[in-house]
Amino acid sequence: MRPPYAASGELPKWFEHHQIHDEAGKIGMRAAGALAAKVLSFAGSLVRPGVTTDSIDRAVHEMIIANNAYPSPLNYGKFPKSVCTSINEVVCHGIPDDRLLIDGDIINIDVTVYLNGYHGDTSKTFPVGHSVSPEAQKLIATTEQSLAAAVQTDGSAISKVAEKNRYSIVREYIGHGVGAVFHSHPSILHYRNTRAGVMQVGETFTIEPMLCQGDNKCRTWKDNWTVVLDDGGLTAQCEHTLLITDDGVEVLTRREDEQA
């Protein structure tokens, strides 16, 4: 099964409704999230100096298709690849190409799969090789810490973690509802704000903070996808798809190598 945009390459309009699931929908979302987590772990295992992001994209594509799913980014608004790979100063939506990964780089890999009518969306920033600076390692670790804090409390926790470590937060790109539709209401802000909102049991959405070493001002390349920091500093991102339950929240994209 392919999403509606797969053949046309259209950029779907933002879906203005919450995506709330019955029991069958929850089962579908759990399956999509579990597959996305496995694909991300596999993609991360390929990260090493000398590897191209194109080769990671091909391997991810093959794994997703082998699992009877579809890579959600492919042809979404004519995005040309099956995964997003964002290196160093690239904030998000990096397009895989023939660039060789270099010892000391950091790379975010953003995986979304469409399985039996449901999207599972997740990402993680990986160090490349053994020469990643302590500053870059701290940025990755702090970004993961901010996501974990937000899962346990709310989005304002991201601001607390970032400010404590003197990082800025990208504001233009946010978390979102996800389910049968790739991107939908609600908008999940990753910074302290006063917008009121209520989550409902059965609702699925993402949290995906992007932290920066320096200024958070960014711009988009002429390819209309790749977003980079103006100051050329490092940025890191991580993401999970979540389900609201009767007694809290369930992380649908938790990896086997990840602590609960």
Short mmCIF file of the C-alpha atoms (twelve columns), coordinates in Angstrom:
data_MODEL
# 
_entry.id   MODEL 
# 
loop_
_atom_site.group_PDB 
_atom_site.id 
_atom_site.type_symbol 
_atom_site.label_atom_id 
_atom_site.label_alt_id 
_atom_site.label_comp_id 
_atom_site.label_asym_id 
_atom_site.label_seq_id 
_atom_site.Cartn_x 
_atom_site.Cartn_y 
_atom_site.Cartn_z 
_atom_site.pdbx_PDB_model_num 
ATOM 1   C CA . MET A 1   0.000  0.000  0.000  1 
ATOM 2   C CA . ARG A 2   1.272  3.443  -0.968 1 
ATOM 3   C CA . PRO A 3   0.236  6.859  0.388  1 
ATOM 4   C CA . PRO A 4   -1.951 9.004  -1.905 1 
ATOM 5   C CA . TYR A 5   0.912  11.327 -2.925 1 
ATOM 6   C CA . ALA A 6   3.291  8.529  -3.983 1 
ATOM 7   C CA . ALA A 7   2.293  8.572  -7.654 1 
ATOM 8   C CA . SER A 8   1.543  12.279 -8.113 1 
ATOM 9   C CA . GLY A 9   4.370  13.835 -6.115 1 
ATOM 10  C CA . GLU A 10  2.004  16.458 -4.761 1 
ATOM 11  C CA . LEU A 11  2.660  18.168 -1.445 1 
ATOM 12  C CA . PRO A 12  -0.420 17.342 0.646  1 
ATOM 13  C CA . LYS A 13  -2.139 20.132 2.518  1 
ATOM 14  C CA . TRP A 14  -1.731 20.235 6.286  1 
ATOM 15  C CA . PHE A 15  -4.506 18.053 7.741  1 
ATOM 16  C CA . GLU A 16  -6.400 20.241 10.200 1 
ATOM 17  C CA . HIS A 17  -7.696 17.444 12.444 1 
ATOM 18  C CA . HIS A 18  -6.264 15.425 15.302 1 
ATOM 19  C CA . GLN A 19  -5.563 11.801 14.397 1 
ATOM 20  C CA . ILE A 20  -7.269 9.685  17.047 1 
ATOM 21  C CA . HIS A 21  -7.284 5.930  16.679 1 
ATOM 22  C CA . ASP A 22  -9.570 3.078  17.599 1 
ATOM 23  C CA . GLU A 23  -8.026 -0.231 18.674 1 
ATOM 24  C CA . ALA A 24  -7.344 -1.300 15.084 1 
ATOM 25  C CA . GLY A 25  -5.658 2.023  14.416 1 
ATOM 26  C CA . LYS A 26  -3.492 1.693  17.506 1 
ATOM 27  C CA . ILE A 27  -2.346 -1.738 16.336 1 
ATOM 28  C CA . GLY A 28  -1.509 -0.257 12.939 1 
ATOM 29  C CA . MET A 29  0.423  2.623  14.467 1 
ATOM 30  C CA . ARG A 30  2.364  0.311  16.778 1 
ATOM 31  C CA . ALA A 31  3.384  -1.816 13.794 1 
ATOM 32  C CA . ALA A 32  4.446  1.213  11.740 1 
ATOM 33  C CA . GLY A 33  6.375  2.663  14.686 1 
ATOM 34  C CA . ALA A 34  8.139  -0.630 15.387 1 
ATOM 35  C CA . LEU A 35  9.230  -0.967 11.764 1 
ATOM 36  C CA . ALA A 36  10.449 2.642  11.647 1 
ATOM 37  C CA . ALA A 37  12.525 2.009  14.779 1 
ATOM 38  C CA . LYS A 38  14.125 -1.103 13.249 1 
ATOM 39  C CA . VAL A 39  14.903 0.710  10.016 1 
ATOM 40  C CA . LEU A 40  16.487 3.623  11.901 1 
ATOM 41  C CA . SER A 41  18.673 1.267  13.932 1 
ATOM 42  C CA . PHE A 42  19.749 -0.445 10.713 1 
ATOM 43  C CA . ALA A 43  20.491 2.890  9.039  1 
ATOM 44  C CA . GLY A 44  22.570 3.948  12.026 1 
ATOM 45  C CA . SER A 45  24.630 0.770  11.773 1 
ATOM 46  C CA . LEU A 46  25.721 1.865  8.291  1 
ATOM 47  C CA . VAL A 47  27.151 5.192  9.461  1 
ATOM 48  C CA . ARG A 48  30.931 5.286  9.148  1 
ATOM 49  C CA . PRO A 49  33.607 7.369  7.403  1 
ATOM 50  C CA . GLY A 50  33.720 6.847  3.648  1 
ATOM 51  C CA . VAL A 51  30.051 5.873  3.288  1 
ATOM 52  C CA . THR A 52  27.777 8.014  1.123  1 
ATOM 53  C CA . THR A 53  24.329 9.094  2.205  1 
ATOM 54  C CA . ASP A 54  23.081 7.745  -1.141 1 
ATOM 55  C CA . SER A 55  24.170 4.264  -0.098 1 
ATOM 56  C CA . ILE A 56  22.342 4.641  3.225  1 
ATOM 57  C CA . ASP A 57  19.242 5.756  1.335  1 
ATOM 58  C CA . ARG A 58  19.355 2.732  -0.978 1 
ATOM 59  C CA . ALA A 59  19.738 0.320  1.920  1 
ATOM 60  C CA . VAL A 60  16.882 1.956  3.836  1 
ATOM 61  C CA . HIS A 61  14.664 1.851  0.756  1 
ATOM 62  C CA . GLU A 62  15.340 -1.840 0.218  1 
ATOM 63  C CA . MET A 63  14.649 -2.710 3.859  1 
ATOM 64  C CA . ILE A 64  11.357 -0.825 3.918  1 
ATOM 65  C CA . ILE A 65  10.154 -2.398 0.660  1 
ATOM 66  C CA . ALA A 66  11.222 -5.845 1.893  1 
ATOM 67  C CA . ASN A 67  8.895  -5.325 4.857  1 
ATOM 68  C CA . ASN A 68  5.927  -4.586 2.571  1 
ATOM 69  C CA . ALA A 69  5.959  -0.896 3.461  1 
ATOM 70  C CA . TYR A 70  6.638  2.364  1.614  1 
ATOM 71  C CA . PRO A 71  9.272  5.020  2.488  1 
ATOM 72  C CA . SER A 72  7.032  7.985  3.341  1 
ATOM 73  C CA . PRO A 73  9.421  10.768 2.205  1 
ATOM 74  C CA . LEU A 74  9.729  9.388  -1.331 1 
ATOM 75  C CA . ASN A 75  7.897  11.703 -3.758 1 
ATOM 76  C CA . TYR A 76  6.280  13.631 -0.892 1 
ATOM 77  C CA . GLY A 77  6.181  17.032 -2.560 1 
ATOM 78  C CA . LYS A 78  8.609  15.492 -5.067 1 
ATOM 79  C CA . PHE A 79  11.227 14.748 -2.393 1 
ATOM 80  C CA . PRO A 80  13.579 12.528 -4.422 1 
ATOM 81  C CA . LYS A 81  14.797 10.037 -1.814 1 
ATOM 82  C CA . SER A 82  13.494 7.548  0.746  1 
ATOM 83  C CA . VAL A 83  15.126 9.037  3.850  1 
ATOM 84  C CA . CYS A 84  16.392 12.424 5.044  1 
ATOM 85  C CA . THR A 85  20.100 12.672 5.910  1 
ATOM 86  C CA . SER A 86  21.183 15.939 7.559  1 
ATOM 87  C CA . ILE A 87  24.888 16.461 8.235  1 
ATOM 88  C CA . ASN A 88  26.528 18.935 10.640 1 
ATOM 89  C CA . GLU A 89  24.927 22.367 9.995  1 
ATOM 90  C CA . VAL A 90  21.953 20.868 8.110  1 
ATOM 91  C CA . VAL A 91  18.908 21.247 10.348 1 
ATOM 92  C CA . CYS A 92  16.550 18.887 8.520  1 
ATOM 93  C CA . HIS A 93  15.347 17.521 5.150  1 
ATOM 94  C CA . GLY A 94  18.840 16.844 3.819  1 
ATOM 95  C CA . ILE A 95  18.724 14.963 0.506  1 
ATOM 96  C CA . PRO A 96  21.005 11.905 0.270  1 
ATOM 97  C CA . ASP A 97  23.750 12.259 -2.360 1 
ATOM 98  C CA . ASP A 98  27.282 11.129 -3.182 1 
ATOM 99  C CA . ARG A 99  28.946 13.083 -0.347 1 
ATOM 100 C CA . LEU A 100 31.252 10.844 1.661  1 
ATOM 101 C CA . LEU A 101 30.796 10.911 5.425  1 
ATOM 102 C CA . ILE A 102 33.938 12.159 7.154  1 
ATOM 103 C CA . ASP A 103 35.369 11.123 10.510 1 
ATOM 104 C CA . GLY A 104 34.079 13.762 12.944 1 
ATOM 105 C CA . ASP A 105 30.795 14.510 11.172 1 
ATOM 106 C CA . ILE A 106 27.426 14.134 12.836 1 
ATOM 107 C CA . ILE A 107 24.414 13.007 10.815 1 
ATOM 108 C CA . ASN A 108 20.707 12.953 11.528 1 
ATOM 109 C CA . ILE A 109 18.806 10.175 9.797  1 
ATOM 110 C CA . ASP A 110 15.048 10.726 9.634  1 
ATOM 111 C CA . VAL A 111 13.044 7.605  8.799  1 
ATOM 112 C CA . THR A 112 9.314  7.432  8.129  1 
ATOM 113 C CA . VAL A 113 7.572  4.285  6.921  1 
ATOM 114 C CA . TYR A 114 4.040  3.844  5.611  1 
ATOM 115 C CA . LEU A 115 2.816  0.401  6.638  1 
ATOM 116 C CA . ASN A 116 -0.716 -0.826 5.993  1 
ATOM 117 C CA . GLY A 117 -2.081 2.717  5.890  1 
ATOM 118 C CA . TYR A 118 -0.155 4.238  8.824  1 
ATOM 119 C CA . HIS A 119 3.005  6.358  9.076  1 
ATOM 120 C CA . GLY A 120 5.659  5.764  11.748 1 
ATOM 121 C CA . ASP A 121 8.150  8.651  12.052 1 
ATOM 122 C CA . THR A 122 11.456 8.737  13.936 1 
ATOM 123 C CA . SER A 123 14.978 10.143 13.768 1 
ATOM 124 C CA . LYS A 124 18.302 10.170 15.571 1 
ATOM 125 C CA . THR A 125 21.628 11.976 15.196 1 
ATOM 126 C CA . PHE A 126 24.649 9.674  14.922 1 
ATOM 127 C CA . PRO A 127 28.358 10.431 15.343 1 
ATOM 128 C CA . VAL A 128 30.579 9.478  12.406 1 
ATOM 129 C CA . GLY A 129 33.794 7.666  13.276 1 
ATOM 130 C CA . HIS A 130 35.953 8.213  16.337 1 
ATOM 131 C CA . SER A 131 36.923 11.880 15.979 1 
ATOM 132 C CA . VAL A 132 33.623 13.530 16.867 1 
ATOM 133 C CA . SER A 133 34.377 16.461 19.137 1 
ATOM 134 C CA . PRO A 134 33.261 16.463 22.782 1 
ATOM 135 C CA . GLU A 135 31.151 19.523 21.943 1 
ATOM 136 C CA . ALA A 136 29.305 17.652 19.191 1 
ATOM 137 C CA . GLN A 137 28.828 14.606 21.407 1 
ATOM 138 C CA . LYS A 138 27.358 16.819 24.117 1 
ATOM 139 C CA . LEU A 139 24.980 18.419 21.612 1 
ATOM 140 C CA . ILE A 140 23.693 14.995 20.526 1 
ATOM 141 C CA . ALA A 141 23.316 13.791 24.111 1 
ATOM 142 C CA . THR A 142 21.550 16.973 25.223 1 
ATOM 143 C CA . THR A 143 19.120 16.814 22.303 1 
ATOM 144 C CA . GLU A 144 18.206 13.247 23.267 1 
ATOM 145 C CA . GLN A 145 17.862 14.342 26.882 1 
ATOM 146 C CA . SER A 146 15.484 17.125 25.850 1 
ATOM 147 C CA . LEU A 147 13.275 14.688 23.919 1 
ATOM 148 C CA . ALA A 148 13.161 12.282 26.852 1 
ATOM 149 C CA . ALA A 149 12.220 15.135 29.187 1 
ATOM 150 C CA . ALA A 150 9.446  16.296 26.860 1 
ATOM 151 C CA . VAL A 151 8.009  12.778 26.636 1 
ATOM 152 C CA . GLN A 152 7.806  12.641 30.423 1 
ATOM 153 C CA . THR A 153 6.375  16.132 30.895 1 
ATOM 154 C CA . ASP A 154 5.701  18.555 28.020 1 
ATOM 155 C CA . GLY A 155 7.429  20.634 25.362 1 
ATOM 156 C CA . SER A 156 8.576  23.285 27.811 1 
ATOM 157 C CA . ALA A 157 11.040 20.715 29.156 1 
ATOM 158 C CA . ILE A 158 12.972 21.049 25.899 1 
ATOM 159 C CA . SER A 159 13.534 24.747 26.616 1 
ATOM 160 C CA . LYS A 160 14.703 24.000 30.139 1 
ATOM 161 C CA . VAL A 161 17.251 21.438 28.965 1 
ATOM 162 C CA . ALA A 162 18.451 23.591 26.055 1 
ATOM 163 C CA . GLU A 163 18.790 26.756 28.127 1 
ATOM 164 C CA . LYS A 164 20.647 24.948 30.878 1 
ATOM 165 C CA . ASN A 165 23.230 23.885 28.295 1 
ATOM 166 C CA . ARG A 166 23.191 27.220 26.409 1 
ATOM 167 C CA . TYR A 167 21.763 25.815 23.179 1 
ATOM 168 C CA . SER A 168 19.198 27.475 20.962 1 
ATOM 169 C CA . ILE A 169 16.131 25.710 19.539 1 
ATOM 170 C CA . VAL A 170 14.978 25.788 15.925 1 
ATOM 171 C CA . ARG A 171 11.466 27.270 15.893 1 
ATOM 172 C CA . GLU A 172 10.452 27.041 12.248 1 
ATOM 173 C CA . TYR A 173 10.204 23.234 12.270 1 
ATOM 174 C CA . ILE A 174 7.943  21.460 14.720 1 
ATOM 175 C CA . GLY A 175 6.422  18.170 15.742 1 
ATOM 176 C CA . HIS A 176 3.048  17.216 14.328 1 
ATOM 177 C CA . GLY A 177 0.179  14.822 14.335 1 
ATOM 178 C CA . VAL A 178 0.917  11.623 12.439 1 
ATOM 179 C CA . GLY A 179 -1.117 8.556  11.564 1 
ATOM 180 C CA . ALA A 180 -2.980 7.723  8.379  1 
ATOM 181 C CA . VAL A 181 -1.830 11.204 7.280  1 
ATOM 182 C CA . PHE A 182 1.886  12.103 7.369  1 
ATOM 183 C CA . HIS A 183 1.502  15.633 8.820  1 
ATOM 184 C CA . SER A 184 -1.490 16.988 10.702 1 
ATOM 185 C CA . HIS A 185 -2.767 19.040 13.585 1 
ATOM 186 C CA . PRO A 186 -1.683 19.555 16.337 1 
ATOM 187 C CA . SER A 187 1.472  21.603 15.904 1 
ATOM 188 C CA . ILE A 188 3.972  20.486 18.549 1 
ATOM 189 C CA . LEU A 189 6.185  23.435 19.513 1 
ATOM 190 C CA . HIS A 190 9.602  22.623 20.912 1 
ATOM 191 C CA . TYR A 191 9.980  25.780 22.967 1 
ATOM 192 C CA . ARG A 192 8.277  27.415 25.913 1 
ATOM 193 C CA . ASN A 193 4.942  28.940 24.830 1 
ATOM 194 C CA . THR A 194 1.459  29.855 26.040 1 
ATOM 195 C CA . ARG A 195 -0.602 28.078 23.392 1 
ATOM 196 C CA . ALA A 196 -3.319 25.993 24.985 1 
ATOM 197 C CA . GLY A 197 -3.998 22.468 23.749 1 
ATOM 198 C CA . VAL A 198 -5.431 19.188 24.963 1 
ATOM 199 C CA . MET A 199 -4.313 15.754 23.805 1 
ATOM 200 C CA . GLN A 200 -6.867 12.975 23.575 1 
ATOM 201 C CA . VAL A 201 -6.566 9.279  24.361 1 
ATOM 202 C CA . GLY A 202 -5.720 7.411  21.162 1 
ATOM 203 C CA . GLU A 203 -4.002 10.396 19.540 1 
ATOM 204 C CA . THR A 204 -0.621 10.018 17.814 1 
ATOM 205 C CA . PHE A 205 1.957  12.742 17.168 1 
ATOM 206 C CA . THR A 206 5.684  13.406 17.024 1 
ATOM 207 C CA . ILE A 207 8.116  15.335 19.189 1 
ATOM 208 C CA . GLU A 208 11.328 16.161 17.295 1 
ATOM 209 C CA . PRO A 209 13.499 18.873 18.861 1 
ATOM 210 C CA . MET A 210 16.368 20.450 16.927 1 
ATOM 211 C CA . LEU A 211 19.057 22.032 19.109 1 
ATOM 212 C CA . CYS A 212 21.868 24.298 17.871 1 
ATOM 213 C CA . GLN A 213 25.293 25.217 19.202 1 
ATOM 214 C CA . GLY A 214 24.903 28.827 18.141 1 
ATOM 215 C CA . ASP A 215 22.126 30.897 16.615 1 
ATOM 216 C CA . ASN A 216 18.920 29.169 15.490 1 
ATOM 217 C CA . LYS A 217 18.380 31.252 12.353 1 
ATOM 218 C CA . CYS A 218 18.151 29.023 9.300  1 
ATOM 219 C CA . ARG A 219 17.529 29.128 5.561  1 
ATOM 220 C CA . THR A 220 16.501 26.706 2.811  1 
ATOM 221 C CA . TRP A 221 18.703 25.810 -0.139 1 
ATOM 222 C CA . LYS A 222 17.575 26.194 -3.748 1 
ATOM 223 C CA . ASP A 223 16.590 22.510 -3.803 1 
ATOM 224 C CA . ASN A 224 13.582 23.680 -1.706 1 
ATOM 225 C CA . TRP A 225 14.249 21.030 0.949  1 
ATOM 226 C CA . THR A 226 17.644 21.263 2.640  1 
ATOM 227 C CA . VAL A 227 17.484 23.550 5.698  1 
ATOM 228 C CA . VAL A 228 20.794 24.831 7.110  1 
ATOM 229 C CA . LEU A 229 21.892 27.090 9.942  1 
ATOM 230 C CA . ASP A 230 22.997 30.526 8.783  1 
ATOM 231 C CA . ASP A 231 25.986 30.571 11.122 1 
ATOM 232 C CA . GLY A 232 27.256 27.160 9.992  1 
ATOM 233 C CA . GLY A 233 27.183 25.765 13.519 1 
ATOM 234 C CA . LEU A 234 26.287 22.216 14.433 1 
ATOM 235 C CA . THR A 235 22.717 21.112 15.015 1 
ATOM 236 C CA . ALA A 236 21.241 17.829 16.231 1 
ATOM 237 C CA . GLN A 237 17.750 16.370 16.154 1 
ATOM 238 C CA . CYS A 238 15.943 13.327 17.501 1 
ATOM 239 C CA . GLU A 239 12.324 12.251 17.121 1 
ATOM 240 C CA . HIS A 240 9.738  9.784  18.345 1 
ATOM 241 C CA . THR A 241 6.149  9.001  17.427 1 
ATOM 242 C CA . LEU A 242 3.951  8.903  20.533 1 
ATOM 243 C CA . LEU A 243 0.514  7.548  21.432 1 
ATOM 244 C CA . ILE A 244 -1.623 9.058  24.208 1 
ATOM 245 C CA . THR A 245 -2.959 6.292  26.467 1 
ATOM 246 C CA . ASP A 246 -5.372 6.176  29.401 1 
ATOM 247 C CA . ASP A 247 -2.487 6.445  31.856 1 
ATOM 248 C CA . GLY A 248 0.080  8.510  29.975 1 
ATOM 249 C CA . VAL A 249 2.037  8.114  26.778 1 
ATOM 250 C CA . GLU A 250 3.487  5.214  24.796 1 
ATOM 251 C CA . VAL A 251 6.603  5.671  22.647 1 
ATOM 252 C CA . LEU A 252 5.828  3.815  19.426 1 
ATOM 253 C CA . THR A 253 9.270  4.194  17.850 1 
ATOM 254 C CA . ARG A 254 11.494 3.176  20.741 1 
ATOM 255 C CA . ARG A 255 14.504 1.226  19.481 1 
ATOM 256 C CA . GLU A 256 15.787 -1.974 21.044 1 
ATOM 257 C CA . ASP A 257 19.114 -0.246 21.801 1 
ATOM 258 C CA . GLU A 258 17.355 2.619  23.591 1 
ATOM 259 C CA . GLN A 259 16.664 2.838  27.284 1 
ATOM 260 C CA . ALA A 260 12.994 3.046  28.315 1 
# 
